[in-house]
Each structure stands twice: as C-alpha cells, then as structure tokens.
C-alpha cells in the first residue's frame, strides 16, 4: 500500500538518529538491512521555498512510487529530509549533518547554484554523491555530483540565436539576481549574443529576494533595448514581472526572454503579467505526450491539488531518483563510488523525453525547447529540438563534443 507523504516525513524524523549506517554492499553478503537511507535537502522555508517545496514533493513522490512497486532490489527507501531554509550557510550545515552524522551515501537536493556551491565541499571531502536537479550555469566538473538539469548549451545555445534571428531582437538588457548562476549565465549569453550579431547594452543585478523593482524597470525602459534577458530567480521573478507591466511595458514590443521563469512563478504572479513572454527549458507542462499527461496527473494527486503545476526542475527532481535506483541495482551497492559508476550511461523515459546520463561528465542529455506564455499560465512550445542534446558544461569556453573539457578522468584545466 502506498505510504502518504505525511508518514514519510514522520519516518524521516524518527529514523534519522537510528539509521547511522546505510546498507552498503549487498551482493553476495549477509545483509540485514531492509531499507536504504537517502538525504533529501531542499528549502522548505524562506524566499526560495516558492520553488523548492515542489522539488521536495517530486522527490518524495518518486521515492513513494518506487517503494510501492517493491523498492530498490527489495529494499525500501528511507528519506531523511532537511530544510536548507533558502540560505547557503544553512545548506552547508544540513549537508554536513546528512553526510557526516547520518552517513548518507546519496543526497538529492537544492535549487540555486549558491546552495550547490555551499554543499559541494562536504560531498567532495567525504566522497558522497549529490543529485542536483536544477538547470545551471555549467563551468563545473565534479565526480561527486550527478547533474540532471540543463546546462547552457541546452538552454542558451538554442535561445539566443532564436531571439536574434526569429524575434528580430538584437539589443539585450541582461538582468538577474546577484549570485553565481545569473552572473555566469550572463557571461555565456554575452558570448552567444556577440557571436550571432547582437549586442548587450546593460548587465544589471539586484539581490536575491529583492522585491522593489521600480528603479530597475525604469532603467530597462530608458535603455533603448528591444529585448530583456532575465536570469532573475525565486520570488523576485514575481515582483519583477508585475512591475514590468505596472510601468506600461508589454511583451509584444519589449519581450522578457527568461532562463528561470517557469509555470510555478507564473502561477504565483498571475498569468496576465507573463503573457507573451518567453522561456527556454527542456521541460514544460505543455509537452503533449501521454507520458507527460500521466506524470502531471500523478503529481497533482500526490500533492492533492488538481491545479498544481509542473516545471523543469520539478521534473528533474523526480526522474533523478529513478536514475539513482537503476544505478544502485546495476552496481549492487549503495556506496557512492559504485553508484557513480552505475549511473554512467543510465537511460530513463522521463516526462520530457528520453534522458541519458553522460558517462563522461555525469550531466544529462536533454531536449532544448522554447515556449511562449499564454493567458492560461501555460506555455505554447514554439521551438523544439528533434533529439536530446549532449551536455557540454564548458561550451562557453570552447568545449565541443569532439573536444571535451570534463571527462570521467576529471577536468582538463589546460583547455580553459
């Protein structure tokens, strides 16, 4: 029988202190363990909880489904959940707790690059494995992270030339939240803008969680730009889009083209504020396949909300648990070193299409898509690649499929 999410949360608290050791190797040995402990680390409070609660829900949904279907080689998954509280320092503390005190071999978690950077030293020092579900800026090559969200060549390499060549927009105002992801995405965007004959006339930032966007929107209005490239994150997205419309700007004349704005931010702000704007992601709720329709239905049933929306980082949070399950079953071990080898080349039929873990860099093959937001808060997919694209985390620095910088041996820094 399926266990409720509420019971899972109770279990994670009750078992957290007792479950000091994971099952470890279980092939050919007397193995008493009937469960596998994993960490789940997302912001359940603070400004980023607008997004991260849904990532936690999707992770728990996958765990519950796997347990209901017999577990991982017959072992039930026991999630130990912690709250990153939208704060990198707290993320580091909670990661340390999960990896050092609870001895987690695998943790699923986090949304922002700031939180990933905060926990990365913990996983690298203790040689544990971190499954990270969010699209990110690339420029990272860690054997302790499995990256299941888009990298820039799966999100910007299609988007920037499309904006210039299809929309006919060439003067970019780049705006973002003030931390590593928006700044690095801006760096990649500038390279692509210049390569395709456009120009960027501004590159501006406000602090993560900032809600007063009046002065910034006026600066955009007065800049002479003909398109806004937004790398704004979290609840600041809501304030930005609302102020954009409040100052009389419209997406038909001055469109916002975003790398972050998804169904969940649009639901929070109101569809009328985003209508006509664009986003580039590998996954949209609007993907019209039976697999995606079934995924949306299951998620809405799980969170008991018939109007709940799905989005890219949520979908990655879900399918990465299945990739881990397949890796554990292949490796016949829950140890990080074994799971890392087991996950290389793993394939899963996800709601966004076929996903494959690149055996070299532990990033994921994904299908780039662009959508325009409508009055119903949903995107209409107006550009879509025919097949998944190889992940190249260093594409902005010259990495190609024929000249990889990040491989199973590590980063070849001489190529940078």
C-alpha positions in Angstrom: 0.0 0.0 0.0 1.2 3.5 -0.8 2.5 5.4 2.2 1.4 9.0 2.5 3.9 11.9 2.2 3.0 12.9 5.8 4.0 9.4 7.1 7.3 9.7 5.1 8.1 13.0 6.8 7.3 11.4 10.2 9.5 8.4 9.3 12.4 10.7 8.2 12.4 12.3 11.6 12.0 9.1 13.6 14.7 7.1 11.7 17.2 9.9 11.3 19.0 9.3 14.6 18.8 5.5 14.4 19.9 5.0 10.8 23.6 5.7 11.2 24.8 3.2 8.6 23.4 2.7 5.1 23.2 -0.9 3.7 26.4 -0.6 1.8 27.4 -3.5 -0.4 24.6 -6.1 -0.6 25.5 -8.5 -3.4 26.7 -11.9 -2.1 26.7 -10.9 1.5 24.6 -11.5 4.6 22.7 -8.3 4.5 20.3 -7.5 7.3 19.3 -4.0 6.1 15.8 -3.8 4.6 16.0 -0.1 3.8 18.3 2.4 2.1 18.7 5.8 3.7 19.0 8.8 1.4 19.1 12.5 2.1 16.6 15.0 0.8 17.7 18.6 1.1 15.6 21.5 -0.2 14.4 24.8 1.1 11.0 24.3 2.8 11.1 27.8 4.2 12.4 31.2 3.1 12.1 33.0 -0.3 13.2 30.1 -2.4 10.6 27.7 -0.9 8.2 29.0 -3.6 10.1 26.7 -5.9 11.9 24.2 -3.7 8.8 22.8 -1.9 7.7 21.4 -5.2 11.1 19.8 -5.8 10.9 18.1 -2.4 7.4 16.9 -3.3 8.6 15.5 -6.6 11.5 13.7 -4.9 9.2 12.2 -2.3 6.7 11.2 -4.9 9.3 9.2 -6.8 10.5 7.6 -3.6 7.0 6.7 -2.7 6.3 5.2 -6.1 9.5 3.1 -6.0 8.7 1.8 -2.6 5.1 1.0 -3.6 6.5 -1.1 -6.6 8.9 -3.1 -4.4 11.7 -0.8 -3.6 15.3 -1.0 -4.8 16.1 -4.7 -5.2 13.5 -5.3 -2.5 14.8 -2.6 -0.1 12.6 0.3 0.9 14.0 3.8 0.5 14.0 5.8 3.8 14.3 9.6 3.1 15.9 11.8 5.7 14.6 15.3 4.9 16.3 18.5 5.9 15.4 22.2 5.3 18.0 24.4 3.6 15.9 27.5 4.6 16.9 29.4 1.4 20.3 30.1 2.9 23.7 28.7 1.6 25.2 28.6 5.1 22.2 26.5 6.4 22.6 24.3 3.3 26.2 23.6 4.3 25.2 22.8 7.8 22.4 20.5 6.8 24.6 18.7 4.2 27.2 18.2 6.8 24.6 16.7 9.1 23.3 14.3 6.4 26.8 13.2 5.2 28.8 13.2 8.4 26.3 12.4 11.2 23.7 10.4 9.2 26.4 8.9 6.9 24.3 9.4 3.8 26.0 8.0 0.6 23.5 9.9 -1.6 21.6 13.1 -1.2 19.0 14.6 -3.6 18.8 18.4 -3.3 18.9 22.1 -3.7 17.9 24.6 -6.3 20.3 27.5 -6.6 23.9 27.4 -7.6 24.8 29.2 -4.4 23.4 26.3 -2.4 25.1 23.7 -4.6 28.5 25.5 -4.2 27.8 25.6 -0.4 27.4 21.9 -0.1 29.9 20.7 -2.7 32.9 20.7 -0.4 31.1 18.4 2.0 30.4 15.8 -0.7 33.8 16.0 -2.2 35.6 15.8 1.1 33.5 12.8 2.3 33.2 11.3 -1.2 29.3 11.1 -1.1 27.1 11.6 -4.1 24.8 14.6 -4.7 22.0 14.5 -7.3 21.3 18.1 -8.4 18.1 18.7 -10.4 18.4 22.3 -11.5 19.4 23.9 -14.7 22.7 25.7 -14.0 25.5 27.8 -15.5 27.9 25.0 -16.2 31.6 25.6 -15.5 31.7 22.7 -13.0 33.1 19.2 -13.2 32.7 17.2 -10.0 32.7 13.4 -9.7 30.5 13.8 -6.6 27.6 15.4 -8.4 25.1 14.0 -10.9 23.6 17.0 -12.8 20.1 16.4 -14.2 19.1 19.9 -15.1 20.0 21.8 -18.3 23.4 23.4 -18.9 23.9 26.4 -21.1 24.2 24.6 -24.4 20.8 23.0 -23.7 19.2 26.3 -22.7 21.0 29.3 -24.2 22.7 27.9 -27.3 19.2 27.5 -28.8 17.6 30.6 -27.2 20.0 33.4 -28.1 20.1 32.8 -31.8 16.4 32.2 -31.8 15.8 35.6 -30.2 18.0 37.4 -32.7 17.0 35.5 -35.9 13.3 34.7 -35.2 12.2 37.6 -33.0 14.5 40.0 -34.7 15.6 41.4 -31.4 19.3 42.4 -31.1 19.7 44.9 -28.2 19.8 42.9 -25.0 19.3 44.2 -21.5 20.5 41.4 -19.2 19.1 41.4 -15.7 19.5 38.9 -12.9 19.6 38.1 -9.2 23.0 38.8 -7.6 24.8 35.4 -7.3 26.8 33.0 -9.3 24.0 31.5 -11.6 22.7 34.8 -13.1 26.2 36.2 -13.4 27.6 33.1 -15.2 24.6 32.8 -17.4 25.1 36.4 -18.4 28.7 35.7 -19.3 27.6 32.8 -21.5 24.8 34.9 -23.0 27.2 37.8 -23.9 29.4 35.4 -25.8 26.5 34.0 -27.8 24.9 37.4 -28.4 28.1 38.7 -29.9 28.6 35.6 -31.9 25.2 36.0 -33.5 25.4 39.7 -34.3 23.5 41.1 -31.4 24.7 43.5 -28.6 24.2 43.7 -24.9 23.6 47.2 -23.6 23.3 46.5 -19.9 24.0 43.8 -17.4 22.3 44.6 -14.0 21.6 42.7 -10.7 19.5 43.0 -7.6 19.9 40.9 -4.5 18.2 37.5 -4.4 14.7 38.0 -2.9 14.6 41.8 -3.8 11.1 43.0 -4.2 11.4 46.7 -5.2 11.9 46.6 -8.9 10.7 50.2 -9.8 14.1 51.7 -10.4 15.4 48.7 -12.4 12.4 48.6 -14.6 12.7 52.3 -15.3 16.3 51.7 -16.2 15.2 49.0 -18.7 12.5 51.3 -20.1 15.0 54.1 -20.7 17.9 51.9 -22.0 16.9 51.6 -25.7 16.9 47.8 -25.5 14.5 45.8 -27.6 14.6 42.6 -25.5 15.2 41.7 -21.8 17.1 38.6 -21.0 16.1 37.6 -17.5 18.1 35.5 -15.1 16.0 36.6 -12.1 15.4 33.9 -9.6 12.9 32.9 -6.9 10.1 35.2 -5.6 11.9 38.2 -7.2 10.6 36.9 -10.5 7.0 37.7 -9.3 7.9 41.3 -8.3 9.9 41.9 -11.5 7.2 40.9 -13.9 4.4 42.7 -12.0 6.4 45.9 -12.0 7.3 45.5 -15.7 3.6 45.6 -16.6 2.8 48.3 -14.0 5.2 50.6 -15.8 3.3 50.0 -19.1 5.8 47.7 -20.7 4.4 44.9 -22.9 5.9 41.7 -24.1 4.8 42.1 -27.7 7.0 45.2 -28.0 9.7 44.5 -25.4 9.6 40.8 -24.5 11.2 39.3 -21.4 13.1 36.1 -22.5 13.9 34.1 -19.4 16.1 31.3 -18.3 14.3 30.8 -15.0 10.7 31.8 -15.2 8.6 28.6 -15.1 5.0 27.5 -14.6 5.3 27.9 -10.8 6.5 31.5 -10.8 3.7 32.4 -13.3 1.1 30.7 -11.1 2.4 32.9 -8.3 2.4 36.2 -10.2 -0.7 35.7 -12.2 -0.7 34.7 -15.9 -1.5 38.2 -17.2 1.9 39.5 -16.1 3.9 36.9 -18.2 1.5 36.6 -21.2 3.5 36.9 -24.4 7.0 36.5 -22.8 9.3 33.5 -23.4 11.3 30.9 -21.6 13.8 28.2 -22.7 13.7 24.9 -20.8 13.9 21.2 -21.7 10.6 20.6 -19.9 7.3 22.4 -20.0 4.0 21.2 -18.6 2.6 21.8 -22.1 4.5 18.8 -23.6 1.7 16.9 -25.3 2.5 13.3 -24.7 0.7 10.5 -22.8 3.8 10.1 -20.6 3.7 13.8 -19.5 -0.1 13.8 -19.1 0.2 10.8 -16.8 3.1 12.5 -14.9 1.1 15.7 -14.3 -1.9 13.6 -13.1 0.2 11.6 -10.6 1.8 14.7 -9.3 -1.5 16.6 -8.8 -2.9 13.5 -7.0 0.2 13.3 -4.8 0.1 16.9 -3.6 -3.7 16.8 -3.5 -4.1 19.8 -5.7 -5.9 19.5 -9.1 -4.4 22.8 -10.3 -0.8 22.2 -9.2 1.7 23.0 -12.0 4.8 21.0 -13.0 8.1 22.6 -14.3 11.6 21.7 -15.4 13.4 21.5 -12.0 10.5 19.6 -10.5 10.5 17.0 -13.3 14.3 16.6 -13.0 13.9 16.1 -9.2 11.5 13.3 -10.0 13.4 11.4 -12.7 16.8 11.6 -11.0 15.5 9.4 -8.2 14.8 6.7 -10.8 18.3 7.1 -12.3 19.7 6.6 -8.9 17.6 3.5 -8.4 18.7 2.0 -11.7 22.3 2.8 -10.8 22.1 1.1 -7.4 20.5 -2.0 -8.9 23.2 -2.2 -11.6 26.0 -1.7 -9.1 24.5 -3.9 -6.5 25.7 -1.4 -4.0 24.6 1.9 -2.4 28.2 3.1 -1.9 28.9 6.4 -3.7 31.8 5.1 -5.8 29.7 2.2 -7.0 26.6 4.2 -7.7 28.7 6.8 -9.6 29.9 4.0 -12.0 26.4 2.5 -12.1 24.8 5.8 -13.1 27.1 6.4 -16.1 25.0 5.9 -19.3 21.8 5.2 -17.4 18.7 5.9 -19.6 15.2 6.8 -18.4 12.0 7.6 -20.3 11.0 10.8 -18.5 8.1 13.2 -19.0 10.4 15.5 -21.1 11.5 12.6 -23.3 14.5 10.2 -23.2 17.2 11.3 -20.7 20.6 9.8 -20.5 23.4 10.4 -18.0 26.6 11.2 -20.0 29.2 8.6 -19.0 31.9 11.2 -19.1 30.7 14.2 -17.2 27.7 12.9 -15.2 25.4 15.6 -16.8 22.2 14.7 -18.6 21.3 14.6 -22.3 18.1 16.8 -22.6 15.9 18.2 -25.4 16.0 22.1 -25.7 12.6 23.8 -26.1 11.3 27.4 -26.1 7.8 28.3 -25.1 5.7 31.5 -25.1 3.4 32.0 -22.1 -0.3 32.4 -22.6 -3.3 33.8 -20.7 -3.8 30.4 -19.0 -0.4 30.5 -17.4 0.8 27.7 -19.7 3.5 27.8 -22.4 3.0 27.1 -26.1 6.1 25.3 -27.3 7.2 27.2 -30.4 10.7 25.7 -30.9 11.9 22.2 -30.1 14.9 20.2 -31.0 14.3 16.8 -32.6 16.6 14.9 -30.3 18.3 15.2 -26.9 21.5 17.3 -26.9 24.8 16.3 -25.4 25.6 18.3 -22.2 28.7 20.5 -22.5 29.2 22.3 -19.2 32.1 24.3 -20.6 30.6 25.2 -24.0 31.1 29.0 -23.4 34.8 28.3 -23.1 35.2 26.3 -26.3 34.1 22.8 -25.2 32.7 20.7 -28.1 31.6 17.1 -28.4 35.0 16.4 -30.2 37.0 18.3 -27.5 35.7 17.6 -24.1 37.0 19.5 -21.1 35.1 17.5 -18.4 35.5 13.7 -18.6 35.4 10.7 -16.3 39.1 11.5 -15.5 38.2 15.0 -14.3 38.6 18.5 -15.7 41.4 19.2 -18.1 42.0 22.7 -16.9 44.7 23.2 -19.6 41.9 23.7 -22.1 40.3 26.6 -20.3 
